[in-house]
Structures are given as C-alpha cells and as structure tokens.
Amino acid sequence: MSDGHSASVDVLVIGAGGCGLTAALAAQEAGVDVAILEKAGSLGGNTALSSGSIPAAPTRFQACAGVEDSVALFAGDLRAAAGSHDADPLVDILAETSGALIDFLVDCGVTLDLITTYKHVGHTTCRLHAPPSRKGVDLLDDLAAAVRERDIPLALGHPATGLIEVQGRIAGALAGDDRIEAGAVILACNGFGAASGLLADYCPSVAEATYAGSPDSTGDAIAWGRDIGAATGNMAAYQGHAALSVKNGALMTWTLIERGGFVVDRHGRRFGDETLGYSGFADLELAAAGPFHIIYDAPIRDDVAAGQPQFAEACAFGAAETASDIRQLAARLDLPEDALAATVDDSRRAARGNRCDRFGRTDWGHGPLGDPLCATQIEPALFHTQGGLKIDTSARVLDTDDRPIPGLYAGGGAAMGISGRSGGSGYMSGNGLLSALGLGLIAGRAAARERYH
Ligand SMILES: Cc1cc2nc3c(=O)[nH]c(=O)nc-3n(C[C@H](O)[C@H](O)[C@H](O)COP(=O)(O)OP(=O)(O)OC[C@H]3O[C@@H](n4cnc5c(N)ncnc54)[C@H](O)[C@@H]3O)c2cc1C
C-alpha cells in the first residue's frame, strides 16, 4: 500500500498481534478476503513478549496427559478469581471456545504443548498450553507463518489512524492518506498500557510502575471507539506482575512462590499472602516499601530451572543469589539479619503446619524452605491493561445503549477483559492470550458471517 491509495476488502484487521493474526486466519477460513494493518515495522506487540501460555479446557493435550477438566470448571475458576464485572457473559463463551481454539491453532501449524510442571494460581488443574520454548514470540511466529502461507496481505509499518463511518456503520479505516474500505473492521490493536494519560485516568495505582509491555499499546481502539459512541468496560483492571528481576529485567516465574518461596520488603518482612498470584500481589508491592526480594531455596531454584528455560536463563545471568546461611543472605541483600531470620523461621513453621500464617497463606508448595537459601530482587510491573471496548459474545462492539455498532468488532487488549472490574487481583494466568486468541477466533468468524448477510 502506498500513500494516497484506496483499497477495499471484506474484513480489515487492525493490529497483527495474537488477536489480529488469529482473527485474520479465522475470517479467511470462513471464506472472506482479509487484510491486516500493523503499526510497527516488524511483528511484536505484547504477544511476542508473553510466555505464550493459553488456558483451555477440555483439550486434546489434556486428554493425552490424562488431565480431567471441563468448561464449567474452567469458567468457575475464572469467576472465582475475578468476581463480578462488566464482561461476565464473555467468561462462558471464552471457556466454551477454548478447546476449539487450541484445535484451530494446532491446525494452523502452531506448535503447543500442555504445561504439566506448574498450573499457576487460580487454575485448579493443568490447562495452560504454550510453545515448547514457553516464549510468546514462537506463538506469534507460527501464526505469522500461517498468515503468509495463506497469502493474507499484512501491511507492516502502516498504523491505522481512524475509522471510516458511513451512516452509523463502520465501513473501513484510514491509514494516513490511505483509505481502506471494508465490510467489517476488527480492532486488535491492544490496550492502553503505553498511554500514560489513559493510565493515570483509569489505573492510577499502577500508572507510575515499570511498564513491561509493548510501546505500541497506545489505546487507539479506545480513542476511536469513544469518538463513535462505543461503551467501555472493566477499565480499571490490568495484569500486573510482582516479580520483574531488578538485575536484568527478566520475568521471575511465580512458580518460585508456588513451590514454597515468599516475598520480603525492605525490612526483611513478609507483607501479604503471596498465593494471591503474581498479578494481585503486584498491587500489594505497589502499596509497600521496596526493595523486594523473593526468598526460596536451592532445590526450588534447580527444580524450576529444569522446567522453565527462561528462569534458567535468568539464573545464568545472575538473577538468583545463593547464600549458605541467613547471615550471609541478609548481608548480600542488605536486609536486617534478625528480621529476615524471624521471617524465614515463621514461614518454615507455617509450612510445617506448626502455626497459622498471619496473612492466611495455607499453600506452601513443597513445604518449608531448606538450605542453602536463594533470593532474587524484584519489582512490580504493569504488563497490560484489561479494560477496553465493551463487546457482546460475538465480539461486536457495543454502544452505550448496549446495541452493536454495525461493522465493528474488537478482541484482545482492545476489548474489555475478564479479569475483574479493577486492579490486578482478578487476573488469572493466561487471561490475556485467552481474550486475544479466543476473541480473535470469535471476531474473525463473526465478521465473516456479517459480510455474507
Ligand atoms: C511480559 C508479558 C508476559 C505475558 N505473558 C502472558 C502469558 O503467558 N499468557 C497470557 O495469556 N498473557 C500474557 N501476557 C499478556 C498478553 O501478552 C496480551 O494480553 C496479549 O498478547 C494481547 O494480544 P493482542 O493481540 O491484543 O495485542 P498485541 O500482541 O500487543 O498486538 C497488538 C498489535 O497492534 C498493533 N497496533 C497498535 N496500534 C495500532 C494501530 N493504530 N494500527 C495498526 N496496528 C496497531 C501493535 O503494534 C501490535 O502489534 C503477557 C504480557 C506481557 C507484557
């Protein structure tokens, strides 16, 4: 596409992350012409930064591994984590679609397997599926290869700059001087994690935190949606992460906690129940006094490194301190020795069941920490926003009277998420990609159907 041209397509997808690529593949499979506009000069977005974990149930992988799961159990877990929120009907449709989503991805050539070495907080069974590398960039590469194989036009370095509205119907989009007319438009350009003004308005508690997501999540879908009277939902919700390594910016897996580790503040004391999950615990860190450290032991370090290559890489770059005793650990971390010793002692007694944990933690993974002890300095971060355009169960964008805006669909970070109304505690591992890929599949198929009628 060059400056000043106009083109026409059945379905136009804006954004080439996990949501957009899945939507394009689904729409083309349903028999319509599709094209994708991507702002960045190369593929990336949050999907590439993620660990690629997609929750789904029941799936062929679970059946092979003998894991019993169901749509009802999955939807129940999602609701238990998030409570009531604006997107409740999406919970069921996403849980129902998740098994078919995994089949669709595998049939498109995406390599996935079931993660059986950890579940992450909130999931009552093993249902996270990911590329063998546990890197979202591999998921994105596989989706992009499928798009290329199917000759779906993908214009890199072509940001959409606005929507074309004709008599109340969305009829395409502008990309600078280019005009692309379309029977339907799918907004797959993520949320507003990189838009400081929107963050300050909707998620003030996390607005100053380190942002670990894509710089291209600038909230374009929200701005365009508002201009045409679209409603929004769950705008104050987000995915935080409590454990970004200060040493090298690597994501420290919460499995360290799930196996029995815990987090201390600048005083060497715990300040909450870590089993709240990495996203919810980030809220506690944001309100507490850092620096923060995860304390775990060498068996946990070795066990987790064996199953999670990214953690092994972080260890190789020195993210894990190991100390022979509390005195050495306290000195290395510059924490008060007495307080740290008391915290470790308390945690061991709680893990043995000899005393109740003052924060109510009951799950201590593999039991009390042994020696030698390990530690990693961490900081809380914002990964992505979970609020967005209000959609129905066909991913159609709704106006403030809950009526679909003809021709307009949204998914992934552009749409409202299923992680609660506000804060990070409603986010369950995988909610981001479930909304991105699941709603991509739903939106692609629905937009193709709309084109035919
Ligand atoms: C470090 C990290 C780890 C994560 N790990 C996980 C995980 O394991 N599991 C999980 O479920 N979620 C995870 N998430 C969240 C998950 O990555 C996102 O929720 C998901 O990738 C969103 O997909 P998307 O397609 O909506 O957005 P993206 O993948 O960000 O794609 C959006 C695309 O739209 C483009 N774009 C933006 N504006 C425009 C415009 N105006 N015109 C054209 N293109 C535009 C962007 O450049 C981008 O390429 C993680 C996030 C981070 C940051």
The ligand as an ORCA input file, in Angstrom:
! r2SCAN-3c Opt
* xyz 0 1
  C       5.882     -9.748     29.701
  C       4.483    -10.214     29.411
  C       4.165    -11.558     29.610
  C       2.868    -12.008     29.347
  N       2.594    -13.356     29.455
  C       1.349    -13.799     29.147
  C       1.039    -15.199     29.127
  O       1.895    -16.069     29.278
  N      -0.252    -15.573     28.901
  C      -1.219    -14.652     28.634
  O      -2.371    -15.028     28.447
  N      -0.944    -13.334     28.542
  C       0.308    -12.891     28.784
  N       0.582    -11.557     28.673
  C      -0.468    -10.677     28.143
  C      -0.604    -10.947     26.627
  O       0.667    -10.861     26.036
  C      -1.546     -9.955     25.962
  O      -2.750     -9.886     26.678
  C      -1.858    -10.382     24.528
  O      -0.665    -10.691     23.842
  C      -2.608     -9.291     23.799
  O      -2.709     -9.633     22.440
  P      -3.200     -8.536     21.401
  O      -3.179     -9.182     20.067
  O      -4.450     -7.921     21.896
  O      -2.086     -7.396     21.494
  P      -0.579     -7.341     20.868
  O       0.053     -8.671     20.841
  O       0.124     -6.256     21.603
  O      -0.857     -6.907     19.387
  C      -1.413     -5.643     19.076
  C      -0.771     -5.144     17.803
  O      -1.479     -3.990     17.361
  C      -0.547     -3.065     16.839
  N      -1.159     -1.733     16.822
  C      -1.369     -0.884     17.855
  N      -1.973      0.232     17.406
  C      -2.151      0.082     16.062
  C      -2.698      0.897     15.036
  N      -3.176      2.116     15.278
  N      -2.705      0.424     13.757
  C      -2.195     -0.803     13.467
  N      -1.646     -1.604     14.403
  C      -1.636     -1.173     15.690
  C       0.650     -3.205     17.758
  O       1.818     -2.711     17.142
  C       0.680     -4.717     17.991
  O       1.485     -5.369     17.041
  C       1.874    -11.084     28.911
  C       2.203     -9.735     28.712
  C       3.497     -9.302     28.949
  C       3.827     -7.858     28.692
*
